[in-house]
Amino acid sequence: MSPLLDYTSFCQIAEEQLEVTMEQPVTGGERLRDDLQLDSMRLLQLLVHLELEHGYVLADEKLAQLPQMTVDQLLQSLARKEVV
């Protein structure tokens, strides 16, 4: 299954919404906390933005893993929000 977002879209969202500058091109193997320096507040802000603005959600069981996830793991874990 291909991810809902590509690296370019992810970087654009991170730069615009989180005020993070990607100094190197994102290849997918970067860890969100350790490599991209996204602290818990920025990760929460990213998830809220992805859900409210783009309709993407991360399953509850994946939330605890989020800080250790790579960009690839996050993008593969996102799902479209079910409209009820």
C-alpha distances in whole Angstrom, upper triangle without the diagonal:
4,7,9,12,13,16,18,18,17,21,22,22,23,26,27,26,27,30,28,28,26,28,26,23,20,18,15,18,20,21,21,25,26,25,25,27,26,28,28,29,27,24,25,26,22,21,23,23,19,20,23,22,19,18,15,16,15,16,20,19,17,20,23,20,20,23,21,18,17,15,12,12,13,11,8,10,11,11,13,16,18,21,24
4,7,9,9,12,15,14,14,17,19,19,20,23,24,24,25,27,25,25,23,25,23,20,17,15,13,16,18,19,19,23,25,23,22,25,24,26,26,27,25,22,23,24,20,19,22,21,17,18,21,20,17,16,14,15,15,17,21,20,18,20,23,20,19,22,21,17,15,13,10,11,12,9,7,10,10,11,13,16,18,21,24
4,5,7,10,12,11,11,14,16,15,17,19,20,20,21,23,22,22,20,23,21,18,15,14,11,14,16,17,16,20,22,20,19,22,20,23,23,24,21,18,20,20,16,15,18,17,13,15,18,17,13,14,11,12,12,15,18,18,16,18,20,18,16,19,18,14,13,11,8,9,9,5,5,8,7,9,11,14,17,20,23
4,7,10,12,10,10,14,14,13,15,18,18,18,19,22,21,22,20,23,22,19,16,16,14,17,18,18,17,21,23,22,20,23,20,23,22,23,20,18,19,18,15,14,16,14,11,12,15,14,10,10,8,11,12,14,18,19,16,18,21,19,17,20,20,16,15,12,11,12,10,7,7,9,7,7,8,12,14,17,20
4,7,8,6,6,10,11,10,12,15,15,15,17,19,18,18,16,20,18,15,13,13,12,15,15,17,15,19,21,19,17,20,18,21,21,21,18,16,17,17,13,13,15,13,10,13,15,13,10,11,9,12,13,16,19,20,17,18,21,19,16,18,19,15,14,10,10,12,10,6,9,11,9,10,11,14,17,19,23
4,6,5,6,9,10,11,12,14,16,16,17,19,17,17,15,17,16,12,10,10,9,13,14,16,15,19,20,18,16,20,18,22,22,23,19,18,20,19,15,16,18,16,13,16,18,16,13,15,13,15,16,19,22,23,20,20,23,20,18,19,19,16,13,10,9,12,11,8,10,13,12,14,15,18,21,23,27
4,5,5,6,8,10,10,12,14,15,15,16,14,14,11,14,12,9,6,7,7,11,11,13,13,17,18,15,13,17,16,19,21,21,18,16,19,18,14,16,18,16,14,17,19,17,15,17,15,17,17,20,23,24,20,20,22,20,17,18,18,15,12,8,9,12,11,9,12,14,13,16,17,20,24,26,29
4,5,5,6,9,10,11,12,14,15,15,14,13,11,13,12,9,8,10,11,14,14,16,15,19,20,17,15,18,17,21,22,22,18,18,20,18,15,17,19,16,15,18,19,17,15,18,16,19,19,23,25,26,23,23,25,23,20,20,21,18,15,11,12,16,14,12,15,17,16,18,19,21,25,27,30
4,5,5,6,9,10,10,12,13,14,14,14,12,15,15,12,11,13,12,16,15,17,15,19,20,18,15,18,17,20,21,20,17,16,18,16,12,14,16,13,11,14,16,13,11,14,13,16,17,20,23,24,21,21,24,22,19,20,21,18,15,12,13,15,13,11,14,16,14,15,16,18,21,23,27
4,5,5,6,9,10,10,11,13,11,12,10,14,13,11,9,11,10,13,12,13,12,15,17,15,12,15,13,16,17,17,13,13,15,13,10,12,14,11,10,13,15,13,12,14,12,14,15,18,21,22,18,18,20,18,15,16,17,14,12,8,10,12,10,8,12,13,12,15,16,18,21,23,27
4,5,5,6,8,10,10,10,9,8,7,10,10,9,7,11,11,14,12,14,12,15,16,14,11,13,12,16,18,17,14,13,16,14,11,14,16,13,13,16,18,15,15,17,16,18,18,22,23,25,21,20,22,20,17,17,18,16,13,10,12,15,13,12,15,17,16,18,19,21,25,27,30
4,5,5,6,8,10,10,9,9,9,13,13,12,11,14,14,17,16,17,15,18,19,17,14,16,15,18,19,18,14,15,17,14,12,14,16,12,12,16,16,13,13,17,16,18,19,23,25,26,23,22,24,23,19,19,21,19,17,13,15,18,15,14,18,19,17,19,19,21,25,26,29
4,5,5,6,7,9,9,11,11,15,15,14,13,16,15,18,16,16,14,16,19,17,13,15,13,16,16,15,12,12,13,11,8,11,12,9,9,12,13,10,10,14,13,15,16,20,22,23,20,19,22,21,17,17,19,17,16,13,15,17,14,13,16,17,15,17,17,18,22,23,26
4,6,6,5,7,6,8,8,12,13,13,11,14,14,16,13,14,11,13,15,13,10,11,9,12,14,13,9,10,12,10,7,11,12,10,10,14,15,13,13,16,15,16,16,20,21,23,20,18,20,19,15,15,17,15,14,11,14,16,13,13,17,17,15,18,19,20,24,25,29
4,6,6,5,5,6,7,11,13,12,12,16,16,18,15,16,14,15,17,15,11,13,11,14,16,15,11,13,15,12,11,14,15,12,13,17,17,15,16,19,18,20,20,24,25,27,23,22,24,22,19,18,20,19,17,14,17,19,17,16,20,21,19,22,22,23,27,28,31
4,6,6,8,9,11,14,16,16,15,19,19,21,19,19,16,18,20,18,15,15,14,16,17,15,12,14,15,12,10,14,14,11,12,16,15,13,14,17,17,19,20,24,25,27,24,23,25,24,20,20,22,21,20,17,20,21,18,18,21,22,19,22,22,22,26,27,30
4,6,8,11,13,16,18,18,17,20,19,21,19,18,15,16,19,18,14,15,12,14,14,12,9,11,11,8,7,11,10,8,10,13,12,11,13,16,15,17,18,21,22,25,22,20,22,22,18,18,21,19,19,16,19,20,17,17,20,20,18,20,20,20,24,24,27
4,5,9,11,14,16,17,16,19,18,20,17,16,12,13,16,15,11,11,9,10,12,10,6,9,10,7,7,11,11,10,12,15,15,14,15,18,17,18,18,21,22,24,21,19,20,20,16,15,18,17,17,15,18,19,16,17,21,20,18,21,22,22,25,27,29
4,7,10,12,15,16,16,19,19,21,18,18,14,15,17,16,12,12,11,12,15,12,9,12,14,11,11,15,15,13,15,18,18,17,18,21,20,21,22,25,26,27,24,22,23,23,19,18,20,20,19,17,20,22,19,19,23,23,22,24,25,25,29,30,33
4,6,9,12,13,13,16,16,17,14,14,12,12,14,12,8,9,8,11,14,13,9,12,14,12,11,15,16,14,16,19,20,18,19,22,20,21,21,24,25,26,23,21,22,21,17,16,18,17,16,14,18,19,17,18,21,22,21,24,25,26,29,31,34
4,6,9,10,11,15,16,17,14,15,13,14,15,12,9,10,11,14,17,16,13,15,18,16,14,18,19,17,18,22,22,21,21,24,23,24,24,27,28,29,25,24,25,23,20,18,20,19,17,15,18,20,19,19,22,23,22,26,27,28,32,33,36
4,6,7,8,11,13,14,11,13,12,13,14,10,8,10,11,15,18,18,14,15,19,17,15,18,20,18,18,22,23,21,21,24,22,23,23,26,27,28,24,23,24,22,19,17,18,17,15,13,16,18,17,17,20,22,21,24,26,27,31,33,36
4,7,9,12,14,15,12,15,14,15,15,11,10,12,14,17,21,21,17,18,22,21,19,22,24,22,22,26,27,25,25,28,26,27,26,29,31,31,27,26,27,25,22,20,20,19,17,15,18,20,20,20,23,25,24,28,29,31,35,37,40
4,6,9,11,12,10,13,14,16,15,11,10,13,15,19,22,22,19,19,23,22,19,22,25,23,22,26,28,26,25,27,25,26,26,29,30,30,26,26,27,24,21,20,19,18,15,13,16,19,18,18,21,23,23,27,28,31,34,36,40
4,6,9,11,10,14,14,16,16,12,11,15,16,20,22,23,19,19,23,22,19,21,24,22,21,24,26,24,23,25,23,25,24,27,29,29,25,25,26,23,21,20,19,18,14,12,13,17,17,16,19,21,21,24,26,28,32,34,37
4,6,8,7,10,11,14,14,10,9,13,14,18,20,21,17,17,20,19,16,18,21,20,18,22,24,22,20,23,20,21,20,23,25,25,22,22,23,20,17,17,16,14,10,8,10,13,13,12,15,17,18,21,23,25,29,31,35
4,6,7,11,12,15,15,12,12,16,16,20,22,23,20,19,22,22,19,20,23,22,20,23,26,24,22,24,21,22,21,23,26,25,21,22,23,20,18,17,16,14,10,8,8,12,13,12,14,17,18,21,23,26,29,32,35
4,6,8,10,13,13,11,11,15,15,18,19,21,18,16,20,20,16,18,21,20,18,21,23,22,20,21,18,19,17,20,22,21,18,19,20,16,14,14,13,10,6,5,5,8,9,9,10,13,14,18,20,23,26,29,32
4,6,9,12,11,9,11,14,14,17,19,21,19,17,20,21,18,19,23,22,20,23,26,25,23,24,21,21,19,21,22,21,18,18,19,15,14,13,11,9,5,6,6,9,11,11,12,14,16,20,23,25,28,31,34
4,6,9,8,6,7,10,11,14,16,18,16,14,18,19,16,17,21,20,19,22,25,24,22,24,20,20,18,21,22,21,17,17,18,14,12,11,10,8,5,6,8,10,11,12,14,15,17,20,23,25,29,31,34
4,6,5,5,6,8,9,11,13,16,14,12,15,17,14,16,19,19,18,21,24,23,22,23,20,19,16,19,19,18,15,14,14,11,9,8,6,6,4,6,9,9,10,12,14,14,16,20,23,24,28,30,33
4,6,6,5,7,6,8,10,12,10,8,12,13,11,12,16,16,15,18,20,20,19,20,17,17,14,17,18,17,14,13,13,10,8,6,7,6,6,6,10,10,9,11,14,14,14,18,21,22,26,28,31
4,6,6,5,5,6,8,11,9,8,12,13,12,14,17,18,17,20,22,22,22,23,20,19,17,19,19,18,15,13,13,11,9,5,7,8,9,10,13,13,12,15,17,17,17,21,24,25,28,30,33
4,6,5,8,9,12,14,13,12,16,17,16,18,21,21,21,23,26,26,25,26,23,22,20,22,22,21,18,16,15,13,11,8,8,10,9,11,14,14,14,17,19,19,20,24,27,28,31,34,36
4,6,8,11,14,16,14,13,17,18,16,18,21,21,20,23,26,25,24,26,23,23,20,23,23,23,19,18,18,15,13,10,10,10,9,10,13,14,14,16,18,19,20,24,26,28,31,34,37
4,6,9,12,13,11,11,14,15,13,15,18,18,17,21,23,22,22,23,21,20,19,22,22,22,19,17,18,15,13,10,11,11,9,9,13,14,13,15,18,18,18,22,24,26,29,32,35
4,6,10,11,9,10,13,14,13,15,18,18,18,21,23,23,23,24,22,21,20,22,22,22,19,17,17,15,13,10,11,12,12,12,16,16,15,17,20,20,20,24,26,27,30,33,35
4,7,8,6,6,10,10,9,12,14,14,15,18,19,19,20,21,19,18,17,19,19,20,17,14,14,14,10,8,10,11,11,11,15,15,13,15,18,18,17,21,23,23,27,29,32
4,6,5,6,9,10,11,12,14,15,16,18,20,21,21,22,20,19,17,19,19,19,16,14,13,13,11,8,11,12,14,14,18,17,15,18,20,19,19,22,24,24,28,30,32
4,6,5,6,9,10,11,12,14,15,17,18,20,20,21,19,17,15,17,16,17,14,11,11,12,9,7,11,13,15,15,18,17,15,18,20,18,18,21,23,22,25,27,29
4,5,5,6,9,10,11,12,14,15,16,18,19,20,18,17,16,18,17,19,17,13,14,15,12,11,15,15,17,17,20,19,16,19,21,19,19,21,23,22,25,27,28
4,5,5,6,9,10,10,12,14,15,16,17,18,16,16,15,18,18,19,16,14,15,15,11,10,14,14,15,14,18,17,14,16,19,18,17,20,21,21,24,26,28
4,5,5,6,9,10,11,12,14,15,16,16,14,13,12,14,14,16,13,10,11,11,8,8,11,11,12,12,15,14,11,13,16,14,14,17,18,18,22,24,26
4,5,5,6,9,10,11,12,14,15,15,13,12,11,14,13,15,13,10,12,13,10,10,14,14,15,15,18,16,13,15,18,15,14,16,18,17,20,22,24
4,6,5,6,9,10,11,12,13,14,13,13,13,16,16,18,16,13,15,16,13,13,16,16,17,16,18,18,14,16,19,17,15,17,18,17,20,22,24
4,6,5,6,9,10,10,11,12,11,11,11,14,15,17,14,12,15,15,11,12,15,14,14,12,15,15,11,12,15,14,12,14,15,15,19,20,23
4,5,5,6,9,10,10,10,8,7,8,11,12,14,12,10,13,13,10,12,15,13,15,13,15,14,10,11,14,12,10,12,13,12,16,17,20
4,6,5,6,8,10,10,9,9,10,13,13,16,15,12,15,16,13,15,18,17,18,17,19,18,14,15,17,15,12,14,13,12,15,16,19
4,5,5,6,7,9,9,10,12,15,16,19,17,15,18,19,15,17,20,18,18,16,18,18,14,14,17,16,13,14,13,13,16,17,20
4,6,6,5,6,5,7,9,13,15,17,15,14,17,17,14,16,18,16,16,14,15,15,11,11,14,12,9,10,10,10,14,15,18
4,6,6,4,5,5,9,11,13,16,15,14,17,18,15,18,20,18,19,17,18,17,13,13,15,13,10,10,9,7,11,12,15
4,6,6,8,9,12,15,16,20,18,17,20,21,18,20,23,21,22,20,21,20,17,16,19,17,13,13,11,10,13,12,15
4,6,8,11,14,17,19,22,20,19,22,23,19,21,24,22,22,19,20,20,17,16,18,17,14,14,12,11,14,14,17
4,6,9,12,15,18,20,19,18,22,21,18,21,23,20,20,17,18,18,15,13,15,15,11,11,9,9,12,13,16
4,7,10,13,15,18,17,17,20,20,18,21,23,20,21,18,18,18,15,13,15,13,10,8,6,5,8,9,13
4,7,10,13,15,14,14,17,17,15,18,19,17,17,15,15,14,11,10,11,10,6,5,5,5,9,11,15
4,6,9,12,10,10,14,14,12,16,17,15,16,15,15,13,10,10,11,8,6,5,6,6,9,12,14
4,6,8,7,7,11,11,9,13,14,12,14,13,13,11,8,9,10,6,5,6,9,9,12,15,17
4,5,5,7,10,11,10,14,15,13,16,16,16,12,11,12,11,8,8,8,10,10,12,15,16
4,5,5,8,10,10,14,15,14,17,18,18,15,13,15,15,11,11,12,14,13,14,17,18
4,6,7,8,10,13,14,13,16,17,17,14,13,15,14,11,12,13,16,15,17,20,21
4,6,5,6,10,10,9,12,14,14,10,9,12,11,8,10,12,15,15,17,20,22
4,5,5,8,10,10,13,14,15,12,10,13,14,10,11,13,16,15,18,21,22
4,6,7,9,10,13,15,16,13,12,16,16,13,14,17,20,19,21,24,26
4,6,6,6,10,12,13,10,10,13,13,11,13,16,19,20,22,25,27
4,5,5,8,10,12,9,7,11,12,10,11,14,17,18,21,24,26
4,6,8,10,13,11,10,13,15,13,15,18,21,21,24,27,29
4,7,10,12,9,10,13,14,13,15,19,22,23,26,29,31
4,7,8,6,6,10,10,10,12,16,19,20,23,26,29
4,5,5,6,9,10,11,13,16,19,21,25,28,30
4,5,5,6,9,10,11,15,17,20,23,26,29
4,5,5,6,8,10,14,16,19,22,25,28
4,6,5,6,9,12,16,18,21,24,27
4,5,5,6,10,13,15,18,21,24
4,5,6,9,11,14,17,20,23
4,6,8,11,14,17,20,23
4,6,10,12,15,18,21
4,7,9,12,15,18
4,6,9,12,15
4,6,9,12
4,6,9
4,6
4
